[in-house]
């Protein structure tokens, strides 16, 4: 799009004004004319046909009738305030003599204005209008704007009415229908849009709204009028945003046609063409932006060359107490190819809970060590960093490679020793938290950075780690996540990264039986927990809240802990508690007690969602499970089933839960496949709300395309972007001048994804 009127402040749009403009900015983020025309309808109401009142039935979604006003009745709190003399059906406006209410001549001639002055409208609470089209009668009911509606709907006059039919006291009615003059009922020709009135007779767009907007009178009808005015103003300034050859090859309609018909479709076919054009363009530019960055990085020959596997890798691999899965071997080969290519590796490793990502990180770190470089593994929490350190130390024992742990809790003397070991190169692998990002942490020759549960780190934090290489070349980067990301979202959030997936669980891992239970089953649950403890097993009990919220009646952690202690008294039972408000020392003490088997039950918040590895824990009880998203429930469930014993996950909910929550619980009970669950989660909640992705955000805001619904189109757009870049990698040819110009826009510079690490 060009500039000009597109950048005009929304307050200067006819029908908006400063007060409405302020609300549109706050509620919908619409500040300019351009913002408004890029606010697309999310659904449409077909207003292309008029039906007879006789054919209207209450279960219809919306109907449109053309009918004559027969009479009006006004009601106050105590009953009728005013009633017209009804117009006789089938006449041109004549009234029935002798019939009437408190004002028998109201609505005739010029008497209506004086009649309006006699009526005290502040005492009127409801207005009923009876209309007829010759086939039948219908009642229209209004509760707001009564004075204006009363003046407009004079008996004997004909209007177009549009609304949802319903039945009250055995009579067909519509509450607050939209009202249009018959002369305005005309189908748009598509050659231009008349500003100032809704183009009735076409499909009407329905736009996002809020309660504040509706209360301020910014109705669906007004939004249509504002859109018509905005389009009239901006279309002369809108320039084509795709090259001519792309429009031809992809059979896309021009931008003017698309904008007109996305807001005011001439027909279904025109709407489909407009949608396809706008969605394709949005996804195409998104992928073109990401792939261009990836191409620029792949041309950089300045990556650290790691030509050999090395002795450390072989020593560790040969001493493993279990065989690697086929998926782990495949991923290690992909990583190995990157590290010896001479290019910097930037790879995303996705693997479900318990799939063996840590083992891949260890062996990858040993390839770096075998080539004379250091590796760091960064985790989001101290609990997870300590867990990694403990496991990695065990795996590295046969190799002699020195590993250290650096967290916020590390003591001063310990830190001094670690800093010295990193600077002189004696520490080969460092495991840590955000503490690794501190300026005084200096590496001798950092060659590999592994970032675990990367969504917990901001882009700026990751880039600081990226800059810590002291050998003049950026370290190889392996980004790991156990939060399954739908393929379409991975292509968007990490479109410029190479993606590896561990889609196979280690042998011997038994399925986790997931069950749903309500409060009435709690005695049976406690009995089952005691049976499991008697077998030597341990149990997680997870709560969504720490302190009681005034707005909810969910059991909080403290009440839950007391209930567990009463049901499982000491001795013989021992219950530990872990939550985010505790000090690191208390957290570590309680977690260690559970991990070492000194506590039978660990009551916790979702702080244990990531990284707690207690093979002896076989039961996960999730309280108020309806409060969690699918991905988070799946993460929590993955804390059990890590040993060889049969494991269970019990989802506790209230008796009355929403339809969506019920669907989530049913899905959890039906499948353990994290990627299936993530796809469903995205369909239900949208990509911006997915657990683990909301902090990352999408690189470009999508106005019309949906990652949940437009996966096929995203693939198509990505493949086409790849073909464009294959022919012209830097987009320097004349025919791609429009593409170069679009990619310079601010929205494509939100994040430099080539430095995701």
DARAMO-V469503 format. One record per residue. N is the residue number from 1. PHI is phi in whole degrees, -180 to 180 (999 if undefined). NEAR is the number of other C-alpha atoms within 10 Angstrom. Layout:
BEGIN
n=N phi=PHI near=NEAR
n=N phi=PHI near=NEAR
END
This chain:
BEGIN
n=1 phi=999 near=16
n=2 phi=-83 near=15
n=3 phi=-110 near=12
n=4 phi=58 near=15
n=5 phi=-61 near=19
n=6 phi=-57 near=23
n=7 phi=-92 near=14
n=8 phi=-63 near=18
n=9 phi=-64 near=17
n=10 phi=-61 near=26
n=11 phi=-66 near=19
n=12 phi=-90 near=13
n=13 phi=-78 near=18
n=14 phi=-54 near=13
n=15 phi=98 near=16
n=16 phi=-94 near=19
n=17 phi=83 near=13
n=18 phi=-60 near=13
n=19 phi=-67 near=10
n=20 phi=-67 near=17
n=21 phi=-60 near=20
n=22 phi=-61 near=16
n=23 phi=-67 near=19
n=24 phi=-62 near=23
n=25 phi=-67 near=15
n=26 phi=-70 near=13
n=27 phi=-86 near=15
n=28 phi=-122 near=15
n=29 phi=70 near=13
n=30 phi=-95 near=20
n=31 phi=-110 near=19
n=32 phi=-128 near=22
n=33 phi=-57 near=25
n=34 phi=-63 near=25
n=35 phi=-60 near=19
n=36 phi=-66 near=20
n=37 phi=-70 near=23
n=38 phi=-92 near=17
n=39 phi=-91 near=17
n=40 phi=-91 near=19
n=41 phi=-62 near=18
n=42 phi=-97 near=11
n=43 phi=-159 near=12
n=44 phi=-133 near=17
n=45 phi=-112 near=13
n=46 phi=-79 near=18
n=47 phi=-113 near=18
n=48 phi=-86 near=16
n=49 phi=-131 near=12
n=50 phi=-112 near=14
n=51 phi=-112 near=12
n=52 phi=-77 near=17
n=53 phi=-57 near=21
n=54 phi=-62 near=14
n=55 phi=-94 near=8
n=56 phi=-78 near=19
n=57 phi=-131 near=16
n=58 phi=-62 near=14
n=59 phi=-85 near=10
n=60 phi=-72 near=11
n=61 phi=-66 near=11
n=62 phi=-145 near=17
n=63 phi=-134 near=23
n=64 phi=-129 near=25
n=65 phi=-124 near=20
n=66 phi=-115 near=19
n=67 phi=-145 near=24
n=68 phi=-99 near=26
n=69 phi=-74 near=25
n=70 phi=-97 near=28
n=71 phi=-161 near=24
n=72 phi=-130 near=24
n=73 phi=-131 near=19
n=74 phi=-111 near=22
n=75 phi=-126 near=18
n=76 phi=-104 near=16
n=77 phi=-67 near=10
n=78 phi=-96 near=9
n=79 phi=132 near=11
n=80 phi=-61 near=16
n=81 phi=-106 near=21
n=82 phi=-159 near=19
n=83 phi=-142 near=23
n=84 phi=-71 near=24
n=85 phi=-75 near=25
n=86 phi=-62 near=25
n=87 phi=-80 near=24
n=88 phi=-71 near=16
n=89 phi=-56 near=20
n=90 phi=84 near=11
n=91 phi=-107 near=9
n=92 phi=-92 near=12
n=93 phi=124 near=18
n=94 phi=-68 near=16
n=95 phi=-104 near=23
n=96 phi=-88 near=13
n=97 phi=-67 near=12
n=98 phi=86 near=8
n=99 phi=-101 near=12
n=100 phi=172 near=16
n=101 phi=-112 near=16
n=102 phi=-80 near=12
n=103 phi=-141 near=14
n=104 phi=-76 near=18
n=105 phi=-109 near=17
n=106 phi=-61 near=25
n=107 phi=89 near=27
n=108 phi=-105 near=18
n=109 phi=54 near=8
n=110 phi=-90 near=9
n=111 phi=-71 near=11
n=112 phi=-67 near=16
n=113 phi=-64 near=13
n=114 phi=-68 near=11
n=115 phi=-63 near=14
n=116 phi=-60 near=15
n=117 phi=-69 near=9
n=118 phi=-73 near=10
n=119 phi=-78 near=14
n=120 phi=-88 near=11
n=121 phi=-67 near=18
n=122 phi=-70 near=9
n=123 phi=-94 near=13
n=124 phi=-88 near=21
n=125 phi=-107 near=18
n=126 phi=-153 near=20
n=127 phi=-129 near=25
n=128 phi=-116 near=21
n=129 phi=-118 near=24
n=130 phi=-99 near=20
n=131 phi=-126 near=30
n=132 phi=-143 near=23
n=133 phi=-119 near=20
n=134 phi=93 near=13
n=135 phi=-93 near=10
n=136 phi=179 near=15
n=137 phi=-114 near=20
n=138 phi=-144 near=23
n=139 phi=-100 near=22
n=140 phi=-114 near=20
n=141 phi=-119 near=19
n=142 phi=-129 near=18
n=143 phi=-116 near=13
n=144 phi=-128 near=13
n=145 phi=59 near=12
n=146 phi=-65 near=19
n=147 phi=-61 near=15
n=148 phi=-67 near=9
n=149 phi=-62 near=14
n=150 phi=-59 near=21
n=151 phi=-68 near=12
n=152 phi=-79 near=13
n=153 phi=-88 near=20
n=154 phi=-78 near=21
n=155 phi=-55 near=27
n=156 phi=95 near=23
n=157 phi=-90 near=16
n=158 phi=-109 near=19
n=159 phi=-140 near=21
n=160 phi=-99 near=21
n=161 phi=-116 near=22
n=162 phi=-134 near=21
n=163 phi=-179 near=19
n=164 phi=-98 near=18
n=165 phi=-76 near=22
n=166 phi=-149 near=18
n=167 phi=-122 near=14
n=168 phi=-136 near=9
n=169 phi=52 near=6
n=170 phi=79 near=7
n=171 phi=-116 near=10
n=172 phi=-72 near=19
n=173 phi=-146 near=26
n=174 phi=-133 near=24
n=175 phi=-98 near=16
n=176 phi=48 near=17
n=177 phi=-69 near=19
n=178 phi=-77 near=14
n=179 phi=-122 near=17
n=180 phi=-129 near=18
n=181 phi=-70 near=14
n=182 phi=-59 near=15
n=183 phi=-69 near=8
n=184 phi=-85 near=14
n=185 phi=-80 near=17
n=186 phi=-148 near=13
n=187 phi=-75 near=17
n=188 phi=-63 near=17
n=189 phi=-80 near=9
n=190 phi=86 near=14
n=191 phi=-89 near=8
n=192 phi=-180 near=12
n=193 phi=-121 near=18
n=194 phi=-75 near=14
n=195 phi=-76 near=18
n=196 phi=96 near=15
n=197 phi=-148 near=16
n=198 phi=-72 near=24
n=199 phi=-82 near=23
n=200 phi=-59 near=24
n=201 phi=98 near=19
n=202 phi=-120 near=22
n=203 phi=-74 near=23
n=204 phi=-103 near=22
n=205 phi=-75 near=21
n=206 phi=-112 near=18
n=207 phi=-106 near=17
n=208 phi=-56 near=14
n=209 phi=-147 near=15
n=210 phi=-138 near=13
n=211 phi=-62 near=9
n=212 phi=-63 near=13
n=213 phi=-65 near=18
n=214 phi=-64 near=11
n=215 phi=-65 near=9
n=216 phi=-89 near=11
n=217 phi=84 near=11
n=218 phi=-87 near=20
n=219 phi=-85 near=16
n=220 phi=-61 near=19
n=221 phi=-67 near=19
n=222 phi=-66 near=16
n=223 phi=-59 near=20
n=224 phi=-63 near=23
n=225 phi=-64 near=21
n=226 phi=-63 near=25
n=227 phi=-64 near=27
n=228 phi=-61 near=23
n=229 phi=-65 near=21
n=230 phi=-65 near=24
n=231 phi=-63 near=26
n=232 phi=-56 near=16
n=233 phi=-74 near=19
n=234 phi=-95 near=20
n=235 phi=-54 near=22
n=236 phi=-62 near=13
n=237 phi=-96 near=13
n=238 phi=-81 near=19
n=239 phi=-99 near=14
n=240 phi=-61 near=14
n=241 phi=-106 near=16
n=242 phi=-130 near=19
n=243 phi=-62 near=14
n=244 phi=-58 near=14
n=245 phi=-67 near=11
n=246 phi=-72 near=15
n=247 phi=-58 near=16
n=248 phi=-72 near=10
n=249 phi=-64 near=8
n=250 phi=-96 near=12
n=251 phi=52 near=12
n=252 phi=-101 near=19
n=253 phi=-75 near=17
n=254 phi=-62 near=18
n=255 phi=-63 near=21
n=256 phi=-63 near=16
n=257 phi=-60 near=18
n=258 phi=-63 near=22
n=259 phi=-67 near=22
n=260 phi=-62 near=24
n=261 phi=-86 near=22
n=262 phi=-78 near=24
n=263 phi=-92 near=25
n=264 phi=-133 near=27
n=265 phi=-64 near=27
n=266 phi=-70 near=19
n=267 phi=-166 near=16
n=268 phi=-62 near=13
n=269 phi=-64 near=11
n=270 phi=-64 near=18
n=271 phi=-63 near=22
n=272 phi=-61 near=14
n=273 phi=-66 near=19
n=274 phi=-64 near=24
n=275 phi=-60 near=20
n=276 phi=-61 near=18
n=277 phi=-60 near=22
n=278 phi=-70 near=22
n=279 phi=-67 near=19
n=280 phi=-59 near=21
n=281 phi=-59 near=19
n=282 phi=-62 near=19
n=283 phi=-72 near=26
n=284 phi=-63 near=21
n=285 phi=-67 near=20
n=286 phi=-60 near=25
n=287 phi=-71 near=25
n=288 phi=-61 near=24
n=289 phi=-61 near=23
n=290 phi=-68 near=24
n=291 phi=-68 near=22
n=292 phi=-65 near=20
n=293 phi=-62 near=18
n=294 phi=-63 near=19
n=295 phi=-64 near=17
n=296 phi=-59 near=12
n=297 phi=-68 near=19
n=298 phi=-67 near=17
n=299 phi=-78 near=10
n=300 phi=-74 near=11
n=301 phi=-81 near=13
n=302 phi=-88 near=14
n=303 phi=-79 near=22
n=304 phi=-76 near=26
n=305 phi=-85 near=18
n=306 phi=-124 near=23
n=307 phi=-73 near=16
n=308 phi=-115 near=14
n=309 phi=-76 near=19
n=310 phi=92 near=16
n=311 phi=-68 near=15
n=312 phi=-60 near=22
n=313 phi=-59 near=21
n=314 phi=-65 near=16
n=315 phi=-63 near=17
n=316 phi=-68 near=19
n=317 phi=-60 near=20
n=318 phi=-69 near=12
n=319 phi=-98 near=13
n=320 phi=-62 near=12
n=321 phi=-79 near=8
n=322 phi=-148 near=10
n=323 phi=-77 near=12
n=324 phi=-72 near=17
n=325 phi=-76 near=16
n=326 phi=-59 near=13
n=327 phi=-66 near=19
n=328 phi=-63 near=24
n=329 phi=-63 near=14
n=330 phi=-62 near=15
n=331 phi=-66 near=18
n=332 phi=-63 near=17
n=333 phi=-63 near=13
n=334 phi=-62 near=15
n=335 phi=-66 near=23
n=336 phi=-59 near=19
n=337 phi=-62 near=15
n=338 phi=-62 near=21
n=339 phi=-71 near=28
n=340 phi=-102 near=17
n=341 phi=-82 near=15
n=342 phi=91 near=17
n=343 phi=-101 near=20
n=344 phi=-71 near=25
n=345 phi=-79 near=25
n=346 phi=-135 near=27
n=347 phi=-126 near=23
n=348 phi=-97 near=22
n=349 phi=-109 near=23
n=350 phi=-102 near=23
n=351 phi=-157 near=25
n=352 phi=-63 near=24
n=353 phi=-53 near=25
n=354 phi=79 near=20
n=355 phi=-85 near=21
n=356 phi=100 near=19
n=357 phi=-68 near=21
n=358 phi=-60 near=17
n=359 phi=-64 near=19
n=360 phi=-64 near=19
n=361 phi=-62 near=25
n=362 phi=-64 near=22
n=363 phi=-67 near=21
n=364 phi=-65 near=23
n=365 phi=-62 near=25
n=366 phi=-73 near=30
n=367 phi=-63 near=28
n=368 phi=-60 near=31
n=369 phi=-61 near=25
n=370 phi=-66 near=21
n=371 phi=-101 near=18
n=372 phi=87 near=15
n=373 phi=-119 near=23
n=374 phi=-91 near=27
n=375 phi=-132 near=29
n=376 phi=-126 near=25
n=377 phi=-123 near=25
n=378 phi=-107 near=29
n=379 phi=-117 near=28
n=380 phi=-78 near=19
n=381 phi=-132 near=20
n=382 phi=-64 near=20
n=383 phi=-58 near=22
n=384 phi=-70 near=22
n=385 phi=-61 near=21
n=386 phi=-64 near=21
n=387 phi=-61 near=17
n=388 phi=-61 near=24
n=389 phi=-59 near=21
n=390 phi=-61 near=13
n=391 phi=-69 near=14
n=392 phi=-65 near=20
n=393 phi=-58 near=18
n=394 phi=-66 near=11
n=395 phi=-68 near=19
n=396 phi=-85 near=22
n=397 phi=-49 near=14
n=398 phi=-73 near=16
n=399 phi=-95 near=16
n=400 phi=82 near=12
n=401 phi=-73 near=16
n=402 phi=-82 near=15
n=403 phi=-121 near=20
n=404 phi=-134 near=19
n=405 phi=-121 near=23
n=406 phi=-127 near=24
n=407 phi=-135 near=20
n=408 phi=-63 near=14
n=409 phi=-88 near=11
n=410 phi=-60 near=14
n=411 phi=-74 near=10
n=412 phi=-58 near=9
n=413 phi=-63 near=8
n=414 phi=-64 near=12
n=415 phi=-61 near=17
n=416 phi=-58 near=13
n=417 phi=-65 near=11
n=418 phi=-67 near=21
n=419 phi=-57 near=17
n=420 phi=-65 near=16
n=421 phi=-66 near=20
n=422 phi=-74 near=21
n=423 phi=-71 near=16
n=424 phi=-91 near=13
n=425 phi=86 near=18
n=426 phi=-71 near=15
n=427 phi=-89 near=21
n=428 phi=-84 near=26
n=429 phi=-134 near=30
n=430 phi=-116 near=22
n=431 phi=-108 near=25
n=432 phi=-169 near=26
n=433 phi=-109 near=22
n=434 phi=-57 near=18
n=435 phi=-57 near=16
n=436 phi=-67 near=23
n=437 phi=-84 near=19
n=438 phi=-62 near=10
n=439 phi=-61 near=10
n=440 phi=-82 near=10
n=441 phi=-90 near=18
n=442 phi=-121 near=19
n=443 phi=-97 near=24
n=444 phi=-76 near=20
n=445 phi=-157 near=22
n=446 phi=-69 near=31
n=447 phi=-115 near=31
n=448 phi=-146 near=30
n=449 phi=-120 near=29
n=450 phi=-110 near=26
n=451 phi=-114 near=26
n=452 phi=-94 near=25
n=453 phi=47 near=21
n=454 phi=-60 near=25
n=455 phi=-66 near=20
n=456 phi=-80 near=16
n=457 phi=-112 near=18
n=458 phi=-77 near=13
n=459 phi=-59 near=17
n=460 phi=-63 near=13
n=461 phi=-63 near=13
n=462 phi=-67 near=19
n=463 phi=-69 near=15
n=464 phi=-65 near=16
n=465 phi=-69 near=24
n=466 phi=-59 near=21
n=467 phi=-85 near=16
n=468 phi=-81 near=23
n=469 phi=-63 near=21
n=470 phi=-108 near=15
n=471 phi=-103 near=14
n=472 phi=83 near=12
n=473 phi=-128 near=18
n=474 phi=-68 near=23
n=475 phi=-69 near=30
n=476 phi=-67 near=27
n=477 phi=-126 near=25
n=478 phi=-121 near=24
n=479 phi=-101 near=23
n=480 phi=-116 near=23
n=481 phi=-147 near=21
n=482 phi=-98 near=25
n=483 phi=-84 near=25
n=484 phi=-60 near=24
n=485 phi=-113 near=28
n=486 phi=-54 near=21
n=487 phi=-56 near=16
n=488 phi=-65 near=22
n=489 phi=-74 near=22
n=490 phi=-62 near=16
n=491 phi=-66 near=21
n=492 phi=-97 near=20
n=493 phi=-67 near=19
n=494 phi=-126 near=20
n=495 phi=-62 near=23
n=496 phi=-100 near=26
n=497 phi=-101 near=25
n=498 phi=-82 near=17
n=499 phi=-115 near=19
n=500 phi=-116 near=19
n=501 phi=-128 near=19
n=502 phi=-92 near=21
n=503 phi=-109 near=16
n=504 phi=-146 near=15
n=505 phi=-89 near=19
n=506 phi=-59 near=17
n=507 phi=-62 near=11
n=508 phi=94 near=10
n=509 phi=-72 near=16
n=510 phi=-91 near=15
n=511 phi=-59 near=13
n=512 phi=-95 near=22
n=513 phi=-79 near=18
n=514 phi=-107 near=21
n=515 phi=-130 near=16
n=516 phi=-111 near=18
n=517 phi=-143 near=17
n=518 phi=-111 near=16
n=519 phi=-55 near=13
n=520 phi=-64 near=10
n=521 phi=-95 near=11
n=522 phi=-60 near=12
n=523 phi=-56 near=11
n=524 phi=-67 near=12
n=525 phi=-64 near=17
n=526 phi=-62 near=14
n=527 phi=-63 near=11
n=528 phi=-64 near=13
n=529 phi=-62 near=22
n=530 phi=-65 near=19
n=531 phi=-64 near=12
n=532 phi=-67 near=18
n=533 phi=-64 near=17
n=534 phi=-62 near=11
n=535 phi=-84 near=9
n=536 phi=92 near=13
n=537 phi=-89 near=20
n=538 phi=-121 near=26
n=539 phi=-135 near=26
n=540 phi=-95 near=25
n=541 phi=-127 near=22
n=542 phi=-113 near=27
n=543 phi=-117 near=25
n=544 phi=-82 near=20
n=545 phi=-124 near=19
n=546 phi=-99 near=17
n=547 phi=-116 near=12
n=548 phi=-62 near=14
n=549 phi=-96 near=11
n=550 phi=-62 near=7
n=551 phi=-88 near=6
n=552 phi=-128 near=8
n=553 phi=-114 near=8
n=554 phi=-70 near=19
n=555 phi=-66 near=18
n=556 phi=-90 near=19
n=557 phi=-61 near=24
n=558 phi=-64 near=17
n=559 phi=-63 near=14
n=560 phi=-62 near=18
n=561 phi=-62 near=20
n=562 phi=-62 near=11
n=563 phi=-63 near=12
n=564 phi=-66 near=18
n=565 phi=-63 near=16
n=566 phi=-67 near=10
n=567 phi=-78 near=14
n=568 phi=-127 near=18
n=569 phi=-70 near=12
n=570 phi=-100 near=10
n=571 phi=-76 near=6
n=572 phi=-87 near=7
n=573 phi=-90 near=15
n=574 phi=-131 near=18
n=575 phi=-118 near=21
n=576 phi=-107 near=21
n=577 phi=-134 near=23
n=578 phi=-137 near=23
n=579 phi=-153 near=20
n=580 phi=-66 near=13
n=581 phi=-85 near=9
n=582 phi=-76 near=11
n=583 phi=-72 near=11
n=584 phi=-60 near=15
n=585 phi=-65 near=10
n=586 phi=-63 near=14
n=587 phi=-60 near=19
n=588 phi=-65 near=16
n=589 phi=-60 near=15
n=590 phi=-69 near=19
n=591 phi=-65 near=23
n=592 phi=-63 near=15
n=593 phi=-61 near=17
n=594 phi=-72 near=24
n=595 phi=-63 near=19
n=596 phi=-83 near=11
n=597 phi=89 near=17
n=598 phi=-79 near=16
n=599 phi=-117 near=19
n=600 phi=-81 near=26
n=601 phi=-128 near=26
n=602 phi=-116 near=26
n=603 phi=-92 near=23
n=604 phi=-152 near=26
n=605 phi=-89 near=21
n=606 phi=-73 near=21
n=607 phi=-58 near=17
n=608 phi=-92 near=23
n=609 phi=-58 near=17
n=610 phi=-112 near=21
n=611 phi=88 near=25
n=612 phi=-80 near=19
n=613 phi=-118 near=20
n=614 phi=-124 near=20
n=615 phi=-55 near=16
n=616 phi=-81 near=22
n=617 phi=-80 near=28
n=618 phi=-119 near=26
n=619 phi=-131 near=28
n=620 phi=-120 near=27
n=621 phi=-105 near=24
n=622 phi=-110 near=26
n=623 phi=-79 near=27
n=624 phi=47 near=19
n=625 phi=-61 near=24
n=626 phi=-67 near=22
n=627 phi=-82 near=17
n=628 phi=-102 near=20
n=629 phi=-79 near=19
n=630 phi=-58 near=28
n=631 phi=-63 near=26
n=632 phi=-69 near=20
n=633 phi=-59 near=23
n=634 phi=-66 near=24
n=635 phi=-61 near=23
n=636 phi=-63 near=25
n=637 phi=-59 near=27
n=638 phi=-69 near=24
n=639 phi=-75 near=24
n=640 phi=-110 near=28
n=641 phi=76 near=27
n=642 phi=-96 near=22
n=643 phi=-110 near=16
n=644 phi=-94 near=13
n=645 phi=-86 near=18
n=646 phi=-62 near=15
n=647 phi=-122 near=23
n=648 phi=-136 near=20
n=649 phi=-129 near=28
n=650 phi=-113 near=21
n=651 phi=-98 near=23
n=652 phi=-92 near=21
n=653 phi=-137 near=21
n=654 phi=-70 near=14
n=655 phi=-69 near=9
n=656 phi=-108 near=9
n=657 phi=-128 near=12
n=658 phi=-68 near=9
n=659 phi=-60 near=8
n=660 phi=-66 near=12
n=661 phi=-64 near=18
n=662 phi=-60 near=15
n=663 phi=-64 near=16
n=664 phi=-61 near=23
n=665 phi=-63 near=22
n=666 phi=-63 near=14
n=667 phi=-64 near=16
n=668 phi=-60 near=24
n=669 phi=-73 near=17
n=670 phi=-90 near=13
n=671 phi=-145 near=15
n=672 phi=-107 near=18
n=673 phi=-75 near=14
n=674 phi=-63 near=24
n=675 phi=-73 near=19
n=676 phi=-61 near=14
n=677 phi=-64 near=23
n=678 phi=-66 near=25
n=679 phi=-60 near=23
n=680 phi=-64 near=19
n=681 phi=-61 near=23
n=682 phi=-68 near=24
n=683 phi=-64 near=15
n=684 phi=-79 near=17
n=685 phi=-115 near=15
n=686 phi=88 near=15
n=687 phi=-63 near=23
n=688 phi=-71 near=17
n=689 phi=-105 near=15
n=690 phi=-62 near=23
n=691 phi=-55 near=23
n=692 phi=92 near=20
n=693 phi=-121 near=18
n=694 phi=-66 near=12
n=695 phi=-77 near=14
n=696 phi=-76 near=15
n=697 phi=69 near=15
n=698 phi=-86 near=18
n=699 phi=-63 near=20
n=700 phi=-136 near=20
n=701 phi=-67 near=13
n=702 phi=-95 near=13
n=703 phi=-89 near=13
n=704 phi=-134 near=17
n=705 phi=-75 near=20
n=706 phi=-130 near=19
n=707 phi=-66 near=23
n=708 phi=-74 near=19
n=709 phi=-108 near=13
n=710 phi=-113 near=15
n=711 phi=-61 near=17
n=712 phi=-66 near=11
n=713 phi=-67 near=18
n=714 phi=-62 near=25
n=715 phi=-58 near=16
n=716 phi=-61 near=15
n=717 phi=-65 near=23
n=718 phi=-66 near=24
n=719 phi=-62 near=15
n=720 phi=-68 near=17
n=721 phi=-61 near=21
n=722 phi=-62 near=19
n=723 phi=-67 near=12
n=724 phi=-64 near=16
n=725 phi=-71 near=16
n=726 phi=-64 near=12
n=727 phi=-78 near=10
n=728 phi=-146 near=13
n=729 phi=-58 near=15
n=730 phi=-104 near=14
n=731 phi=55 near=18
n=732 phi=-93 near=11
n=733 phi=-73 near=11
n=734 phi=-60 near=10
n=735 phi=-69 near=14
n=736 phi=-106 near=18
n=737 phi=-59 near=13
n=738 phi=-64 near=16
n=739 phi=-65 near=18
n=740 phi=-59 near=15
n=741 phi=-64 near=11
n=742 phi=-63 near=16
n=743 phi=-70 near=16
n=744 phi=-79 near=11
n=745 phi=-66 near=10
n=746 phi=-56 near=9
n=747 phi=-65 near=13
n=748 phi=-91 near=18
n=749 phi=-114 near=13
n=750 phi=-60 near=11
n=751 phi=-139 near=14
n=752 phi=-89 near=13
n=753 phi=-75 near=20
n=754 phi=-73 near=20
n=755 phi=-121 near=21
n=756 phi=-62 near=21
n=757 phi=-78 near=26
END
